[in-house]
Amino acid sequence: MGGDSNELRYLLKDAIASEKVDEEFNIQTSYFLPLSIGVLKFSYLTVPGPPPKLRVEASTLELYLARAFSLLSIAGMSRFCQINIPLGMHDNLPVSVSLLARHGADHFLLNLAQALYPTLKEQASIAWKLGD
């Protein structure tokens, strides 16, 4: 075990010391300002679309996954804070809402999530009852 941990330590040291870390940081920084300005001016409702049905064609599933992952990357690339609010299960599938806020607005986002949670749960239950 000791040899494995030492090898891992050296691999991590090399990765952290590499120029790629600086390059990745510069790429992330180049996304931060434009996205921050956009969020300050506009509000976005972002959903990848309705979830695909079971046994859907692979191309349809790939398109949905590409849209979903592109939305997930917004927070990471822009340094926004993000919170996911689980609302429960519907038709044996998890349902949740993800909220983003500008960089540094963590406390605001947590307070907002706490305030919205009861209403989101109530509205989700109403929607599920209407859909059945």
N, C-alpha and C positions, 0 to 999 in steps of 0.2 A: 504494500500500500504506500509506503514511504517513497519509493521510486516513482510511482505514478503521480503522487502529489507534487514532487519536485519537478517532474517533466511538465506537468500542467502549469506550475508556477513559471517556468521558463517560457513556455508557449504564450502565456498571458502577458508576461513582461515584454516579449518581442512584439506582440500585437499592439500593446499600449504604446510602446516606443516607436512604432512604425509611423511613417508619413501618412499612412491611410487614415489614421485617426484625425489628423489635421485636415485632410482632404474631406472627410465625411462631415466634420464640423463646419467647414466652409460651405459645403453643399446645403446643410441644414440651415445655416445662417442666411444663405441667399433666399431661402423660402420664407423665413420668419417675417421679415419686414413687409413684403407685399401681402402676405396672408393676413398679417395683423392689421394693416391699413384697410383691407377689404372687410374684415369683420367689424372694425370700428364704424364703417360706413353702412354696412348692410347686415341683415339677419338672414340666416339660411335655414331652410328646412331640408334636411338631407336624408333621403331614404333611397336605397338601391332599387326599390320597386317591390312588388309583391313577391313573396318567397316562391321558389319554383315548386312545382308539384312532384310527387314521388315518381320515379321512373321517367323523368323528363329527358329529352335529348341532351347529350353531353355538351353540345354547342350552346344551348340555352343556359345550362348550369354554369358553364365557363363565363358567359357574359355577366350573369348575376354575380358570381364570385368576384369578377374583376371590378364591378361597380362597388360591391360591398367593401373590398379591400382598399380601393382608392379612397373611400370615405374614411376608413379607419386610419389611414396614414396621415390625414390632415392634422390631427392633434400632434402626432410625433414630429412631423416635419416643421410645424409652425411653433412648437413649444407651447401650444395651448394646453390648458388643463381639461381633462375629460372625466366624466363620471357616467357609469352605466347603472341604470335603475331597473332591476328585475321586477317584472309585473306578474309573473306566474307562468303557468303552462296553459296552452290552448291547443286542442287536437294533438296532444302529446308532444308539442313543440314549445321550447322556451320563448317567451316574449319579453322584450325589454326596450327601454328608450335610452339613448345615449345623448348626453348634453355636452357641449363645448363652451368654454369661455376663454377670453383673451389671456395671454401670458400674465401670470401674477394674480389672477382673480380666483384663486382656489377657494378662499373663504366664501366669497360671493356664490360660487358654484355649489358648494356644500349646503349653504343656506337655501339656495333656490331648490335644490333637489329635495331637501327636507320639507320645504313648503309645498312643492308640487306632488310629492309622493302620494298622499291620500287621494287627491283628485285624479291622478293618473290611474291608480288602482281602481277607483270607482268607475271611471270612464271605460277602462278596459273590460271590467265586468259587465257593464251595460252593453258594450259592443259585442262581446262574446255571446251574451244572451240573445241579442237581436240576430246574430248570425246563425244561431242554432235553429 
